[in-house]
Amino acid sequence: MRQASEIWAEPLPPVAPTGIASAKVGVGGIAIESSTFSRHVATLADFAHRRGEELLAYHPFLREGERLREAADWVPLLHGRSLPGGPVAQDAYLTMRDELVERIREEGPFDGFLLDIHGAMSVVGMIDAEGDLARAVRTALGPDTLVSASMDLHGNVSREFLKQVDLVTCYRMAPHEDEVNTRERAARNLLARLRADGGQDPEARRPLKAWVRVPILLPGEKTSTRVEPAKSLYQLVPQVEGRDGVLDAAIWVGYAWADEPRCHAVVVVTGDDERAVCAGARQLAEAFWAVRDEFEFVGPTATFSEAIDAALQPGAKRPHVVSDSGDNPTAGGAGDSSWSLAQLLADARLADDGLTVIHASINDAAAVAAAEAAGVGARVQLQVGGHVDEAAAPVQLDGVVRAVVRGDTVGGTQVVIQQGAVHAIISERRKPFHHIADFTRLGLDPRAADIIIVKIGYLEPELHDLAEGWTLALTPGGVDQDLERLGHRRLLPGTWPFDTTGPHPTFDPELTRGAVAC
C-alpha cells in the first residue's frame, strides 16, 4: 500500500510573466453518495453545512500557514456534506444549490473555483444532479472562471458535468486513504493553470479534456485498489499523468447503487498535448476493459449465517469481523436494517454471555431515547430498527443497558444493549463504525471481542488491521452487493456485466477544451 507522502500534490510552479500571482478562488460544493435503492431520503438536516473559516479548515491544505493557503485568496462559500444515504429531497438540494449560486454572485468575480463534490448524488425527480449543480455554478461564475472539481472514484462523470468544469480528478485508492490528497491535487492543478501564461485570455489556461466511457459498472467491494486487478490498474494512473503534455489522469469506477444512465466507469485525462491526453485516456480505458472478468470481491464472501458459523468454529481466529454489506451507511444504506441483528438474537449459540459479539450498529432515535431514560444497568425491551430499510421488521431486543454515551458528532447519543452474547449498538443518527475509538468510547473493547458485525463493505484501515478473520457477508439492503437482485432499469445498453450482448467498445476519446469540442 502506498504511503500518503507518495501521493501528495507536487509543489506549485512559479508564476509566469502573464500569470495570476494571487488568484481569487471560490470554494464550495455538495457531497453525498445516494443509493436510489434505499428508502432513506436525505434532508437538509442530514448535511453538515460549512461556511467561512470552518470550510477552509475542513481542507487541511487551506488552513492558516499552509502553502496553498498563502498562494491565493480563497473565498469559502458553502459546502454541504452528508453521510451517504438515499436520494436527496429536491427542496433540500435546491436550497443548497441556490445558496451556493447566490454567494458566488455576491462574492465574485473569481479567477478560479474549487468544486468539492462526491459525484454520486441523486436528487428526487432529477437525473444527473451533479450535472445540474455544475451547470448552475458555471452560469453564476461566468465563462471565464476556471473550475477544478475533486471527486470520489465512485462518482459519475457525465458529459454534461465535464462540459461545465475545466479540471477534474478523483481518488486513486479504495479504501479512500488519499481523500485529502485528491482535494489538494485539484487545488494545486487549478492554481498551476492560473499561474501559467495566459494574459487576458482564459482559454489559454484551459487544458484539453479527453473523456472515455468504459461500459462497466461494479461495486466498490470488487474494485478495491488493495487487490488485483484494480491495484495494477490504478498504478497506471500516475504513469499516464507523468507524461509530457499531461496534467492529470483519473479513472472513475462509477456508483453501482444508483439507477441512472450516467452510472458507468469513465476515464478522463487532461493536459495540453492532444496526442498525449488521447493516448493516455485510451490506454487506461482499454486496460480497464481488458481485466473486466478478473474483478472479484476484495475478501472472502458468504451468507451471513455462513459467516457466523465460520467465526464460531473451534480454533477460528478472533476477533472475526463480519461485514453486513447490504446496509452499509457509507455506501448509501439506511443504516437501520434490523436483519443481521435479528439473525444474531435468534442464534441459540449466542443466548448466554460466554462469548462477546458486537453489532455495530442500528440507528433508531426512539429506541435510544427509551434506553437513555431507563439508564445504565436497567433491563429494557425495545423494538429496534426496520423503520426505513424494509429487509426486516423491527426486532425485539430484550437486554440490559450497558452504556449511554452522548455527544457523538455523527451518531448523536449512543447506547449499548446486551442480550446474551450480543452487544447491540444503537445510535440516535446513522453512523459508520470505522475506528477502534468508535467502540472504546462506548466501553467496548473490539480487540477482546469474538465477533464484530459492522455495517460496511471492505474494511477501513483500522478494522482491516484489527481483524484476525474476516467475512464479507452478502446481506440484503439498499446497497446489496448482488446488483442484479436490485433491478437496474436505466443503465445504458451494453453496460457490463448487466448486458454482455453489446459490441466491443472502441474507446475513442471525446476531446474538449472548456465547453467546446475540439
GIBELPE-V982036 format. One record per residue. RES is the residue in three letters. OMEGA is omega in whole degrees, 0 to 359 (NA if undefined). NEAR is the number of other ideal C-beta (glycine too) atoms within 8 Angstrom. Layout:
# GIBELPE-V982036
RES_OMEGA_NEAR, RES_OMEGA_NEAR
This chain:
# GIBELPE-V982036
MET_180_4, ARG_176_6, GLN_181_6, ALA_183_9, SER_181_5, GLU_185_6, ILE_174_11, TRP_180_8, ALA_180_8, GLU_176_5, PRO_179_4, LEU_174_11, PRO_176_8, PRO_179_5, VAL_178_7, ALA_183_10, PRO_179_4, THR_177_6, GLY_180_11, ILE_187_9, ALA_182_6, SER_185_7, ALA_173_12, LYS_188_11, VAL_175_17, GLY_181_14, VAL_177_16, GLY_178_16, GLY_176_12, ILE_186_14, ALA_172_11, ILE_175_17, GLU_191_14, SER_173_17, SER_177_18, THR_177_11, PHE_178_11, SER_177_18, ARG_176_9, HIS_174_13, VAL_182_10, ALA_178_14, THR_179_8, LEU_182_8, ALA_179_4, ASP_186_10, PHE_165_13, ALA_184_6, HIS_182_9, ARG_178_12, ARG_173_9, GLY_184_7, GLU_178_6, GLU_179_9, LEU_178_15, LEU_181_13, ALA_176_8, TYR_176_7, HIS_184_14, PRO_182_7, PHE_177_12, LEU_177_12, ARG_181_10, GLU_177_4, GLY_180_5, GLU_188_10, ARG_180_8, LEU_178_13, ARG_183_13, GLU_187_6, ALA_181_8, ALA_173_12, ASP_184_7, TRP_183_9, VAL_181_10, PRO_184_13, LEU_178_13, LEU_171_12, HIS_175_16, GLY_182_13, ARG_180_9, SER_166_12, LEU_177_11, PRO_181_12, GLY_177_19, GLY_179_14, PRO_180_12, VAL_174_16, ALA_187_11, GLN_180_10, ASP_178_6, ALA_178_13, TYR_183_14, LEU_177_8, THR_180_9, MET_180_14, ARG_184_12, ASP_175_8, GLU_179_9, LEU_180_16, VAL_180_12, GLU_181_8, ARG_174_11, ILE_181_16, ARG_180_8, GLU_188_6, GLU_184_9, GLY_5_11, PRO_182_8, PHE_171_13, ASP_181_10, GLY_179_17, PHE_177_15, LEU_183_15, LEU_184_13, ASP_182_13, ILE_170_14, HIS_178_11, GLY_180_14, ALA_177_14, MET_169_16, SER_180_14, VAL_180_13, VAL_177_9, GLY_182_4, MET_171_10, ILE_179_6, ASP_182_12, ALA_180_12, GLU_174_13, GLY_177_12, ASP_180_11, LEU_181_13, ALA_178_15, ARG_179_10, ALA_179_11, VAL_180_16, ARG_180_12, THR_180_8, ALA_182_11, LEU_187_13, GLY_188_8, PRO_189_7, ASP_183_5, THR_175_13, LEU_182_14, VAL_178_15, SER_183_17, ALA_174_14, SER_187_14, MET_170_15, ASP_179_12, LEU_174_13, HIS_174_14, GLY_182_15, ASN_181_17, VAL_179_13, SER_175_10, ARG_182_7, GLU_179_10, PHE_183_14, LEU_180_13, LYS_187_8, GLN_182_12, VAL_181_13, ASP_181_10, LEU_179_16, VAL_179_15, THR_181_13, CYS_180_14, TYR_176_11, ARG_182_12, MET_174_11, ALA_6_14, PRO_193_11, HIS_179_9, GLU_181_8, ASP_181_11, GLU_180_9, VAL_179_9, ASN_182_11, THR_178_14, ARG_179_13, GLU_179_14, ARG_178_12, ALA_179_16, ALA_181_17, ARG_179_12, ASN_179_14, LEU_181_14, LEU_179_15, ALA_179_11, ARG_179_15, LEU_179_15, ARG_184_14, ALA_177_11, ASP_179_8, GLY_181_12, GLY_179_6, GLN_184_3, ASP_181_7, PRO_180_10, GLU_181_7, ALA_181_9, ARG_183_10, ARG_178_10, PRO_168_12, LEU_178_13, LYS_176_14, ALA_185_15, TRP_177_15, VAL_172_15, ARG_174_8, VAL_189_13, PRO_179_11, ILE_173_13, LEU_184_12, LEU_176_12, PRO_180_11, GLY_181_13, GLU_174_12, LYS_185_10, THR_178_11, SER_179_12, THR_174_10, ARG_188_9, VAL_177_8, GLU_2_6, PRO_182_8, ALA_181_12, LYS_180_10, SER_179_8, LEU_181_12, TYR_174_11, GLN_176_8, LEU_187_11, VAL_179_12, PRO_176_10, GLN_177_8, VAL_180_13, GLU_184_12, GLY_182_6, ARG_177_9, ASP_178_5, GLY_180_9, VAL_178_16, LEU_184_11, ASP_175_14, ALA_184_15, ALA_174_13, ILE_173_14, TRP_174_16, VAL_185_10, GLY_183_14, TYR_190_11, ALA_188_11, TRP_170_15, ALA_183_12, ASP_180_11, GLU_181_12, PRO_182_7, ARG_183_10, CYS_178_14, HIS_179_14, ALA_182_14, VAL_170_13, VAL_172_16, VAL_174_16, VAL_181_18, THR_178_14, GLY_185_13, ASP_181_6, ASP_185_10, GLU_182_8, ARG_183_7, ALA_182_12, VAL_179_19, CYS_179_12, ALA_179_8, GLY_179_16, ALA_179_17, ARG_181_12, GLN_182_10, LEU_179_17, ALA_180_13, GLU_179_9, ALA_178_10, PHE_182_14, TRP_184_11, ALA_183_6, VAL_186_10, ARG_180_10, ASP_187_4, GLU_183_7, PHE_177_10, GLU_179_6, PHE_186_9, VAL_180_11, GLY_180_10, PRO_182_7, THR_178_9, ALA_169_11, THR_180_7, PHE_181_13, SER_177_7, GLU_179_9, ALA_179_12, ILE_177_13, ASP_181_8, ALA_181_12, ALA_182_14, LEU_178_10, GLN_175_7, PRO_180_3, GLY_179_3, ALA_180_10, LYS_183_5, ARG_7_10, PRO_175_14, HIS_181_16, VAL_178_15, VAL_177_15, SER_171_16, ASP_196_17, SER_184_17, GLY_181_16, ASP_182_19, ASN_182_16, PRO_178_16, THR_173_10, ALA_180_12, GLY_178_16, GLY_181_19, ALA_178_16, GLY_182_15, ASP_178_14, SER_178_20, SER_190_16, TRP_184_15, SER_178_15, LEU_178_15, ALA_178_10, GLN_181_11, LEU_184_13, LEU_179_13, ALA_183_6, ASP_184_9, ALA_181_5, ARG_183_6, LEU_185_12, ALA_178_7, ASP_186_6, ASP_179_7, GLY_177_4, LEU_174_10, THR_179_10, VAL_180_14, ILE_176_13, HIS_183_13, ALA_3_11, SER_172_14, ILE_174_16, ASN_181_15, ASP_186_12, ALA_181_9, ALA_179_6, ALA_178_15, VAL_181_15, ALA_180_10, ALA_179_10, ALA_178_15, GLU_179_10, ALA_179_6, ALA_177_9, GLY_180_8, VAL_180_7, GLY_181_5, ALA_172_9, ARG_183_8, VAL_171_13, GLN_188_6, LEU_167_12, GLN_190_7, VAL_171_15, GLY_177_15, GLY_181_14, HIS_180_6, VAL_178_9, ASP_186_19, GLU_181_6, ALA_179_12, ALA_177_11, ALA_175_5, PRO_184_9, VAL_178_13, GLN_179_9, LEU_183_15, ASP_186_8, GLY_184_12, VAL_177_10, VAL_181_16, ARG_181_9, ALA_170_11, VAL_183_11, VAL_183_11, ARG_166_6, GLY_177_6, ASP_186_12, THR_179_3, VAL_187_9, GLY_185_12, GLY_177_12, THR_179_14, GLN_178_17, VAL_174_14, VAL_178_14, ILE_179_15, GLN_171_11, GLN_185_10, GLY_179_10, ALA_190_12, VAL_174_13, HIS_184_13, ALA_176_15, ILE_178_15, ILE_181_16, SER_180_16, GLU_179_10, ARG_178_9, ARG_181_13, LYS_172_15, PRO_177_11, PHE_185_12, HIS_189_9, HIS_178_7, ILE_182_9, ALA_177_6, ASP_180_11, PHE_187_12, THR_178_10, ARG_176_8, LEU_180_11, GLY_180_8, LEU_178_12, ASP_183_7, PRO_180_12, ARG_182_7, ALA_182_6, ALA_175_13, ASP_180_11, ILE_175_16, ILE_175_15, ILE_182_13, VAL_177_12, LYS_188_17, ILE_173_15, GLY_173_14, TYR_186_14, LEU_172_13, GLU_192_10, PRO_183_8, GLU_177_9, LEU_178_13, HIS_180_10, ASP_181_6, LEU_191_12, ALA_170_12, GLU_172_7, GLY_183_12, TRP_172_12, THR_173_16, LEU_183_16, ALA_182_14, LEU_187_12, THR_179_14, PRO_178_8, GLY_184_17, GLY_176_16, VAL_178_17, ASP_179_15, GLN_176_13, ASP_188_7, LEU_182_12, GLU_178_6, ARG_183_7, LEU_177_10, GLY_175_7, HIS_180_9, ARG_187_5, ARG_181_6, LEU_179_14, LEU_177_7, PRO_178_6, GLY_179_10, THR_184_12, TRP_5_11, PRO_180_6, PHE_182_9, ASP_182_9, THR_185_5, THR_184_4, GLY_177_9, PRO_178_4, HIS_181_3, PRO_179_11, THR_179_4, PHE_174_11, ASP_182_6, PRO_171_12, GLU_190_9, LEU_177_13, THR_170_13, ARG_187_10, GLY_180_8, ALA_186_7, VAL_176_6, ALA_181_5, CYS_NA_7
